[in-house]
Amino acid sequence: MSTRRTRVAVIGAGAVGTVVAAAAVDAGHDVVVCARRPIDRLVVERADSVREIDVEVLVDPSAATEVDWVLLATKAQDAAGAAAWFGPLVGPGTTIVVLQNGVDHAERIEPLVPRGARVLPALVYVAAESLGPGHVLHRMGARITVPGAPGTALDAARATFDEPSATSAGRVCATATDPADRFAALLDGSWLHVERVADFSTAAWRKLLTNVGANPVTSLTMKRMSVIQHEPAVRELTRALLDEAIAVGRAAGARLSDADIEHTLDIYDGFAADDGTSMLYDRLAGRATEHELITGAVVRLGEQHGVPVPLNRAILALMHGVNHK
């Protein structure tokens, strides 16, 4: 007797969406990709391979049907534009995983989805670059972090693009009821690993740190990671941006320390000199950047908690300028 395959819809055919769709296919699921425009084929390129992903691509929400999982992989600023997909895709048994940057995943998405829908925030440690429509270069990273139950997961993981430890990403029964455990089971068997952490707020701020320095700096300079690795003045500016963000995160309740600055800089140093960031890739492609969900979050929460962030405020103004039309 045949068993029905789990149905997964990935909203967003950019770098993260394409890589995650490939992982869901590798895990043996029935995958459909929801995109804004037709794509002839989806290709994931790595240093050692180039593969085409055999999935259906939909561009019309009216053609979509209910699925078990919705993986939202658009840029954060494009989430509202993806709302038309939620109606036909989301049913009583659907879980929506928000694979986006920021520290307010659930609050940002819940107003857009059907009332009562299960929403699982996720932090994506995948460095990938869109080389053209449907063609993605996966440079590094194979890790997704989600909230875990207290006492059954790491307290607060360090930000890293390495694979998670066995204690945080062990095998999970496919019949688990907790959304985080079920998501880990969903991707079990693929090369993409799901880590569960108890202190997701701190983990989200640590992920934000990996973006708040490198993303705007590379985007504004139009240089790749070498500019942070090898230009002393730029590195000191990056360090200062991280210092301001940590002060805001602490005020917001995240358990951050000065050690997180050094750890984040170590992450930057672990990239190849010619690696870039999502905001740099967006600028190179003429797309809008997600500065409001990265630097903007630091500025807004700094105002809310009374923490001055003059450097991040200046960077945000410059990002507004480069996105001005």
Contacts in CASP RR format, 6 or more apart in sequence:
PFRMAT RR
TARGET T0000
AUTHOR 0000-0000-0000
METHOD contacts of the structure
MODEL  1
MSTRRTRVAVIGAGAVGTVVAAAAVDAGHDVVVCARRPIDRLVVERADSV
REIDVEVLVDPSAATEVDWVLLATKAQDAAGAAAWFGPLVGPGTTIVVLQ
NGVDHAERIEPLVPRGARVLPALVYVAAESLGPGHVLHRMGARITVPGAP
GTALDAARATFDEPSATSAGRVCATATDPADRFAALLDGSWLHVERVADF
STAAWRKLLTNVGANPVTSLTMKRMSVIQHEPAVRELTRALLDEAIAVGR
AAGARLSDADIEHTLDIYDGFAADDGTSMLYDRLAGRATEHELITGAVVR
LGEQHGVPVPLNRAILALMHGVNHK
5 28 0 8 1.000
5 29 0 8 1.000
5 30 0 8 1.000
6 28 0 8 1.000
6 29 0 8 1.000
6 30 0 8 1.000
6 68 0 8 1.000
6 69 0 8 1.000
6 186 0 8 1.000
7 29 0 8 1.000
7 30 0 8 1.000
7 32 0 8 1.000
7 66 0 8 1.000
7 67 0 8 1.000
7 68 0 8 1.000
7 69 0 8 1.000
8 24 0 8 1.000
8 29 0 8 1.000
8 30 0 8 1.000
8 31 0 8 1.000
8 32 0 8 1.000
8 67 0 8 1.000
8 68 0 8 1.000
8 69 0 8 1.000
8 70 0 8 1.000
8 71 0 8 1.000
8 186 0 8 1.000
9 31 0 8 1.000
9 32 0 8 1.000
9 33 0 8 1.000
9 34 0 8 1.000
9 64 0 8 1.000
9 67 0 8 1.000
9 69 0 8 1.000
9 70 0 8 1.000
9 71 0 8 1.000
9 85 0 8 1.000
9 89 0 8 1.000
10 17 0 8 1.000
10 20 0 8 1.000
10 21 0 8 1.000
10 24 0 8 1.000
10 31 0 8 1.000
10 32 0 8 1.000
10 33 0 8 1.000
10 34 0 8 1.000
10 71 0 8 1.000
10 73 0 8 1.000
11 34 0 8 1.000
11 70 0 8 1.000
11 71 0 8 1.000
11 72 0 8 1.000
11 73 0 8 1.000
11 74 0 8 1.000
11 82 0 8 1.000
11 85 0 8 1.000
11 89 0 8 1.000
12 33 0 8 1.000
12 34 0 8 1.000
12 35 0 8 1.000
12 36 0 8 1.000
12 72 0 8 1.000
12 73 0 8 1.000
12 74 0 8 1.000
12 82 0 8 1.000
13 21 0 8 1.000
13 33 0 8 1.000
13 34 0 8 1.000
13 35 0 8 1.000
13 36 0 8 1.000
13 39 0 8 1.000
13 42 0 8 1.000
13 57 0 8 1.000
13 134 0 8 1.000
14 73 0 8 1.000
14 130 0 8 1.000
14 134 0 8 1.000
14 136 0 8 1.000
15 126 0 8 1.000
15 128 0 8 1.000
15 129 0 8 1.000
15 130 0 8 1.000
15 136 0 8 1.000
15 278 0 8 1.000
15 281 0 8 1.000
16 73 0 8 1.000
16 99 0 8 1.000
16 124 0 8 1.000
16 126 0 8 1.000
16 128 0 8 1.000
17 33 0 8 1.000
17 71 0 8 1.000
17 73 0 8 1.000
17 99 0 8 1.000
18 33 0 8 1.000
18 42 0 8 1.000
18 44 0 8 1.000
18 53 0 8 1.000
18 128 0 8 1.000
18 130 0 8 1.000
18 134 0 8 1.000
18 136 0 8 1.000
19 44 0 8 1.000
19 126 0 8 1.000
19 128 0 8 1.000
19 136 0 8 1.000
19 138 0 8 1.000
19 192 0 8 1.000
20 71 0 8 1.000
20 73 0 8 1.000
20 99 0 8 1.000
20 124 0 8 1.000
20 126 0 8 1.000
20 192 0 8 1.000
21 31 0 8 1.000
21 33 0 8 1.000
21 42 0 8 1.000
21 53 0 8 1.000
21 55 0 8 1.000
21 71 0 8 1.000
22 42 0 8 1.000
22 44 0 8 1.000
22 51 0 8 1.000
22 53 0 8 1.000
23 187 0 8 1.000
23 190 0 8 1.000
23 191 0 8 1.000
23 192 0 8 1.000
24 31 0 8 1.000
24 71 0 8 1.000
24 186 0 8 1.000
24 187 0 8 1.000
24 190 0 8 1.000
25 31 0 8 1.000
25 53 0 8 1.000
25 54 0 8 1.000
25 55 0 8 1.000
26 189 0 8 1.000
26 190 0 8 1.000
26 191 0 8 1.000
27 186 0 8 1.000
27 187 0 8 1.000
27 188 0 8 1.000
27 189 0 8 1.000
27 190 0 8 1.000
29 186 0 8 1.000
31 55 0 8 1.000
31 56 0 8 1.000
32 55 0 8 1.000
32 56 0 8 1.000
32 57 0 8 1.000
32 58 0 8 1.000
32 64 0 8 1.000
32 67 0 8 1.000
33 39 0 8 1.000
33 42 0 8 1.000
33 55 0 8 1.000
33 56 0 8 1.000
33 57 0 8 1.000
33 58 0 8 1.000
34 57 0 8 1.000
34 58 0 8 1.000
34 59 0 8 1.000
34 61 0 8 1.000
34 64 0 8 1.000
34 82 0 8 1.000
34 85 0 8 1.000
34 89 0 8 1.000
35 57 0 8 1.000
35 58 0 8 1.000
35 59 0 8 1.000
36 59 0 8 1.000
37 59 0 8 1.000
37 133 0 8 1.000
38 57 0 8 1.000
38 59 0 8 1.000
39 57 0 8 1.000
39 133 0 8 1.000
39 134 0 8 1.000
40 133 0 8 1.000
40 134 0 8 1.000
41 52 0 8 1.000
41 53 0 8 1.000
41 134 0 8 1.000
42 52 0 8 1.000
42 53 0 8 1.000
42 55 0 8 1.000
42 57 0 8 1.000
42 134 0 8 1.000
42 136 0 8 1.000
43 50 0 8 1.000
43 51 0 8 1.000
43 52 0 8 1.000
43 53 0 8 1.000
43 134 0 8 1.000
43 135 0 8 1.000
43 136 0 8 1.000
44 50 0 8 1.000
44 51 0 8 1.000
44 53 0 8 1.000
44 136 0 8 1.000
44 138 0 8 1.000
45 131 0 8 1.000
45 135 0 8 1.000
45 136 0 8 1.000
45 137 0 8 1.000
45 138 0 8 1.000
46 137 0 8 1.000
46 138 0 8 1.000
58 64 0 8 1.000
61 84 0 8 1.000
61 85 0 8 1.000
61 87 0 8 1.000
61 88 0 8 1.000
62 88 0 8 1.000
64 85 0 8 1.000
64 88 0 8 1.000
64 89 0 8 1.000
65 88 0 8 1.000
65 89 0 8 1.000
66 88 0 8 1.000
66 89 0 8 1.000
66 90 0 8 1.000
66 91 0 8 1.000
66 94 0 8 1.000
67 89 0 8 1.000
67 94 0 8 1.000
68 93 0 8 1.000
68 94 0 8 1.000
68 95 0 8 1.000
69 94 0 8 1.000
69 95 0 8 1.000
69 96 0 8 1.000
69 97 0 8 1.000
69 183 0 8 1.000
69 186 0 8 1.000
70 85 0 8 1.000
70 86 0 8 1.000
70 89 0 8 1.000
70 90 0 8 1.000
70 94 0 8 1.000
70 95 0 8 1.000
70 96 0 8 1.000
70 97 0 8 1.000
71 97 0 8 1.000
71 99 0 8 1.000
72 79 0 8 1.000
72 82 0 8 1.000
72 96 0 8 1.000
72 97 0 8 1.000
72 98 0 8 1.000
72 99 0 8 1.000
72 100 0 8 1.000
72 109 0 8 1.000
73 99 0 8 1.000
73 100 0 8 1.000
74 81 0 8 1.000
74 82 0 8 1.000
74 100 0 8 1.000
75 100 0 8 1.000
75 101 0 8 1.000
75 278 0 8 1.000
75 282 0 8 1.000
75 288 0 8 1.000
75 290 0 8 1.000
76 100 0 8 1.000
76 101 0 8 1.000
76 102 0 8 1.000
76 108 0 8 1.000
76 290 0 8 1.000
76 292 0 8 1.000
76 293 0 8 1.000
77 288 0 8 1.000
77 290 0 8 1.000
77 292 0 8 1.000
77 293 0 8 1.000
79 100 0 8 1.000
79 108 0 8 1.000
79 109 0 8 1.000
79 112 0 8 1.000
80 112 0 8 1.000
82 112 0 8 1.000
83 112 0 8 1.000
83 113 0 8 1.000
86 96 0 8 1.000
86 112 0 8 1.000
86 113 0 8 1.000
86 114 0 8 1.000
86 117 0 8 1.000
87 114 0 8 1.000
90 96 0 8 1.000
90 113 0 8 1.000
90 114 0 8 1.000
90 117 0 8 1.000
91 114 0 8 1.000
91 117 0 8 1.000
93 118 0 8 1.000
94 117 0 8 1.000
94 118 0 8 1.000
95 118 0 8 1.000
95 119 0 8 1.000
95 120 0 8 1.000
95 179 0 8 1.000
95 182 0 8 1.000
95 183 0 8 1.000
96 109 0 8 1.000
96 113 0 8 1.000
96 117 0 8 1.000
96 118 0 8 1.000
96 119 0 8 1.000
96 120 0 8 1.000
97 120 0 8 1.000
97 121 0 8 1.000
97 122 0 8 1.000
97 146 0 8 1.000
97 183 0 8 1.000
98 105 0 8 1.000
98 106 0 8 1.000
98 108 0 8 1.000
98 109 0 8 1.000
98 119 0 8 1.000
98 120 0 8 1.000
98 121 0 8 1.000
98 122 0 8 1.000
99 122 0 8 1.000
99 124 0 8 1.000
99 144 0 8 1.000
100 108 0 8 1.000
100 124 0 8 1.000
100 293 0 8 1.000
101 207 0 8 1.000
101 208 0 8 1.000
101 211 0 8 1.000
101 278 0 8 1.000
101 290 0 8 1.000
101 293 0 8 1.000
101 294 0 8 1.000
102 204 0 8 1.000
102 207 0 8 1.000
102 208 0 8 1.000
102 211 0 8 1.000
102 293 0 8 1.000
102 294 0 8 1.000
102 297 0 8 1.000
103 201 0 8 1.000
103 204 0 8 1.000
103 205 0 8 1.000
103 208 0 8 1.000
103 252 0 8 1.000
103 297 0 8 1.000
103 301 0 8 1.000
104 297 0 8 1.000
105 119 0 8 1.000
105 121 0 8 1.000
105 122 0 8 1.000
105 204 0 8 1.000
106 119 0 8 1.000
106 121 0 8 1.000
109 119 0 8 1.000
110 117 0 8 1.000
110 119 0 8 1.000
113 119 0 8 1.000
118 179 0 8 1.000
120 146 0 8 1.000
120 147 0 8 1.000
120 179 0 8 1.000
120 180 0 8 1.000
120 183 0 8 1.000
121 146 0 8 1.000
121 147 0 8 1.000
121 200 0 8 1.000
121 204 0 8 1.000
122 144 0 8 1.000
122 145 0 8 1.000
122 146 0 8 1.000
122 183 0 8 1.000
123 144 0 8 1.000
123 145 0 8 1.000
123 146 0 8 1.000
123 203 0 8 1.000
123 204 0 8 1.000
123 207 0 8 1.000
124 143 0 8 1.000
124 144 0 8 1.000
125 141 0 8 1.000
125 142 0 8 1.000
125 143 0 8 1.000
125 144 0 8 1.000
125 145 0 8 1.000
125 159 0 8 1.000
125 160 0 8 1.000
125 161 0 8 1.000
125 207 0 8 1.000
126 138 0 8 1.000
126 140 0 8 1.000
126 141 0 8 1.000
126 142 0 8 1.000
126 143 0 8 1.000
126 144 0 8 1.000
126 161 0 8 1.000
126 192 0 8 1.000
127 138 0 8 1.000
127 139 0 8 1.000
127 140 0 8 1.000
127 141 0 8 1.000
127 161 0 8 1.000
127 271 0 8 1.000
127 275 0 8 1.000
127 276 0 8 1.000
128 136 0 8 1.000
128 137 0 8 1.000
128 138 0 8 1.000
128 139 0 8 1.000
129 136 0 8 1.000
129 137 0 8 1.000
129 139 0 8 1.000
129 276 0 8 1.000
129 281 0 8 1.000
130 136 0 8 1.000
130 137 0 8 1.000
130 281 0 8 1.000
130 285 0 8 1.000
131 137 0 8 1.000
139 272 0 8 1.000
139 275 0 8 1.000
140 161 0 8 1.000
140 271 0 8 1.000
140 275 0 8 1.000
141 161 0 8 1.000
141 162 0 8 1.000
142 161 0 8 1.000
142 163 0 8 1.000
142 191 0 8 1.000
142 192 0 8 1.000
142 193 0 8 1.000
143 160 0 8 1.000
143 161 0 8 1.000
143 162 0 8 1.000
143 163 0 8 1.000
143 164 0 8 1.000
143 192 0 8 1.000
143 193 0 8 1.000
143 195 0 8 1.000
144 183 0 8 1.000
144 187 0 8 1.000
144 192 0 8 1.000
144 193 0 8 1.000
144 194 0 8 1.000
144 195 0 8 1.000
145 157 0 8 1.000
145 164 0 8 1.000
145 194 0 8 1.000
145 195 0 8 1.000
145 196 0 8 1.000
145 197 0 8 1.000
145 200 0 8 1.000
145 203 0 8 1.000
145 207 0 8 1.000
146 179 0 8 1.000
146 180 0 8 1.000
146 183 0 8 1.000
146 184 0 8 1.000
146 194 0 8 1.000
146 195 0 8 1.000
146 196 0 8 1.000
146 197 0 8 1.000
146 200 0 8 1.000
147 180 0 8 1.000
147 196 0 8 1.000
147 197 0 8 1.000
147 198 0 8 1.000
147 200 0 8 1.000
148 178 0 8 1.000
148 180 0 8 1.000
148 196 0 8 1.000
148 197 0 8 1.000
148 198 0 8 1.000
148 200 0 8 1.000
149 178 0 8 1.000
149 180 0 8 1.000
149 196 0 8 1.000
149 198 0 8 1.000
150 198 0 8 1.000
151 198 0 8 1.000
152 196 0 8 1.000
152 198 0 8 1.000
153 168 0 8 1.000
153 180 0 8 1.000
153 196 0 8 1.000
153 197 0 8 1.000
153 198 0 8 1.000
154 165 0 8 1.000
154 167 0 8 1.000
154 168 0 8 1.000
154 195 0 8 1.000
154 196 0 8 1.000
154 197 0 8 1.000
154 198 0 8 1.000
155 197 0 8 1.000
155 198 0 8 1.000
155 199 0 8 1.000
156 197 0 8 1.000
156 198 0 8 1.000
156 199 0 8 1.000
156 202 0 8 1.000
156 203 0 8 1.000
156 206 0 8 1.000
156 255 0 8 1.000
157 164 0 8 1.000
157 168 0 8 1.000
157 195 0 8 1.000
157 197 0 8 1.000
157 203 0 8 1.000
157 206 0 8 1.000
158 206 0 8 1.000
158 263 0 8 1.000
159 203 0 8 1.000
159 206 0 8 1.000
159 207 0 8 1.000
159 209 0 8 1.000
159 210 0 8 1.000
159 263 0 8 1.000
159 264 0 8 1.000
159 267 0 8 1.000
160 267 0 8 1.000
161 267 0 8 1.000
163 169 0 8 1.000
163 193 0 8 1.000
164 193 0 8 1.000
164 194 0 8 1.000
164 195 0 8 1.000
165 195 0 8 1.000
168 195 0 8 1.000
168 196 0 8 1.000
168 197 0 8 1.000
169 184 0 8 1.000
169 193 0 8 1.000
169 194 0 8 1.000
169 195 0 8 1.000
169 196 0 8 1.000
170 184 0 8 1.000
171 188 0 8 1.000
172 181 0 8 1.000
172 182 0 8 1.000
172 184 0 8 1.000
172 185 0 8 1.000
172 188 0 8 1.000
173 181 0 8 1.000
173 185 0 8 1.000
174 182 0 8 1.000
174 185 0 8 1.000
174 188 0 8 1.000
176 182 0 8 1.000
176 184 0 8 1.000
176 185 0 8 1.000
180 194 0 8 1.000
180 196 0 8 1.000
181 196 0 8 1.000
183 194 0 8 1.000
184 194 0 8 1.000
184 196 0 8 1.000
186 194 0 8 1.000
187 193 0 8 1.000
187 194 0 8 1.000
197 203 0 8 1.000
199 255 0 8 1.000
201 252 0 8 1.000
201 253 0 8 1.000
201 254 0 8 1.000
202 253 0 8 1.000
202 254 0 8 1.000
202 255 0 8 1.000
202 256 0 8 1.000
204 254 0 8 1.000
205 245 0 8 1.000
205 249 0 8 1.000
205 252 0 8 1.000
205 254 0 8 1.000
205 256 0 8 1.000
206 254 0 8 1.000
206 256 0 8 1.000
206 260 0 8 1.000
206 264 0 8 1.000
208 245 0 8 1.000
208 294 0 8 1.000
208 297 0 8 1.000
208 298 0 8 1.000
209 242 0 8 1.000
209 245 0 8 1.000
209 246 0 8 1.000
209 256 0 8 1.000
209 260 0 8 1.000
209 261 0 8 1.000
209 264 0 8 1.000
210 264 0 8 1.000
210 267 0 8 1.000
211 277 0 8 1.000
211 278 0 8 1.000
211 294 0 8 1.000
212 241 0 8 1.000
212 242 0 8 1.000
212 245 0 8 1.000
212 294 0 8 1.000
212 295 0 8 1.000
212 298 0 8 1.000
212 312 0 8 1.000
213 228 0 8 1.000
213 238 0 8 1.000
213 241 0 8 1.000
213 242 0 8 1.000
213 245 0 8 1.000
213 264 0 8 1.000
214 225 0 8 1.000
214 228 0 8 1.000
214 238 0 8 1.000
214 268 0 8 1.000
214 276 0 8 1.000
214 277 0 8 1.000
215 277 0 8 1.000
215 278 0 8 1.000
215 279 0 8 1.000
215 280 0 8 1.000
215 289 0 8 1.000
215 291 0 8 1.000
215 294 0 8 1.000
215 295 0 8 1.000
216 241 0 8 1.000
216 279 0 8 1.000
216 291 0 8 1.000
216 294 0 8 1.000
216 295 0 8 1.000
216 315 0 8 1.000
216 318 0 8 1.000
216 319 0 8 1.000
217 227 0 8 1.000
217 228 0 8 1.000
217 234 0 8 1.000
217 237 0 8 1.000
217 238 0 8 1.000
217 241 0 8 1.000
218 224 0 8 1.000
218 225 0 8 1.000
218 227 0 8 1.000
218 228 0 8 1.000
218 276 0 8 1.000
218 277 0 8 1.000
218 279 0 8 1.000
218 280 0 8 1.000
219 277 0 8 1.000
219 279 0 8 1.000
219 280 0 8 1.000
219 282 0 8 1.000
219 283 0 8 1.000
219 289 0 8 1.000
219 291 0 8 1.000
219 319 0 8 1.000
219 322 0 8 1.000
220 315 0 8 1.000
220 318 0 8 1.000
220 319 0 8 1.000
220 322 0 8 1.000
221 227 0 8 1.000
221 234 0 8 1.000
222 280 0 8 1.000
222 283 0 8 1.000
222 284 0 8 1.000
223 280 0 8 1.000
224 273 0 8 1.000
224 274 0 8 1.000
224 275 0 8 1.000
224 276 0 8 1.000
224 280 0 8 1.000
225 268 0 8 1.000
225 271 0 8 1.000
225 272 0 8 1.000
225 273 0 8 1.000
225 274 0 8 1.000
225 275 0 8 1.000
225 276 0 8 1.000
225 277 0 8 1.000
226 273 0 8 1.000
226 274 0 8 1.000
227 234 0 8 1.000
228 234 0 8 1.000
228 235 0 8 1.000
228 238 0 8 1.000
228 268 0 8 1.000
229 235 0 8 1.000
229 268 0 8 1.000
229 269 0 8 1.000
229 271 0 8 1.000
229 273 0 8 1.000
230 273 0 8 1.000
235 265 0 8 1.000
237 311 0 8 1.000
238 265 0 8 1.000
238 268 0 8 1.000
239 261 0 8 1.000
239 265 0 8 1.000
240 311 0 8 1.000
241 311 0 8 1.000
241 312 0 8 1.000
241 315 0 8 1.000
242 260 0 8 1.000
242 261 0 8 1.000
242 264 0 8 1.000
242 265 0 8 1.000
243 258 0 8 1.000
243 261 0 8 1.000
244 298 0 8 1.000
244 307 0 8 1.000
244 308 0 8 1.000
244 309 0 8 1.000
244 310 0 8 1.000
244 311 0 8 1.000
244 312 0 8 1.000
245 298 0 8 1.000
245 309 0 8 1.000
245 312 0 8 1.000
246 256 0 8 1.000
246 257 0 8 1.000
246 258 0 8 1.000
246 260 0 8 1.000
246 261 0 8 1.000
247 307 0 8 1.000
247 309 0 8 1.000
248 298 0 8 1.000
248 301 0 8 1.000
248 302 0 8 1.000
248 305 0 8 1.000
248 307 0 8 1.000
248 309 0 8 1.000
249 256 0 8 1.000
249 301 0 8 1.000
250 256 0 8 1.000
251 301 0 8 1.000
251 302 0 8 1.000
251 305 0 8 1.000
251 306 0 8 1.000
251 307 0 8 1.000
252 301 0 8 1.000
252 305 0 8 1.000
278 290 0 8 1.000
279 289 0 8 1.000
279 290 0 8 1.000
279 291 0 8 1.000
279 294 0 8 1.000
282 288 0 8 1.000
282 289 0 8 1.000
282 290 0 8 1.000
283 289 0 8 1.000
283 322 0 8 1.000
288 323 0 8 1.000
289 319 0 8 1.000
289 322 0 8 1.000
289 323 0 8 1.000
291 316 0 8 1.000
291 319 0 8 1.000
291 320 0 8 1.000
291 323 0 8 1.000
295 312 0 8 1.000
295 315 0 8 1.000
295 316 0 8 1.000
295 319 0 8 1.000
296 312 0 8 1.000
296 316 0 8 1.000
298 309 0 8 1.000
298 312 0 8 1.000
299 309 0 8 1.000
299 312 0 8 1.000
299 313 0 8 1.000
299 316 0 8 1.000
301 307 0 8 1.000
302 308 0 8 1.000
302 309 0 8 1.000
END
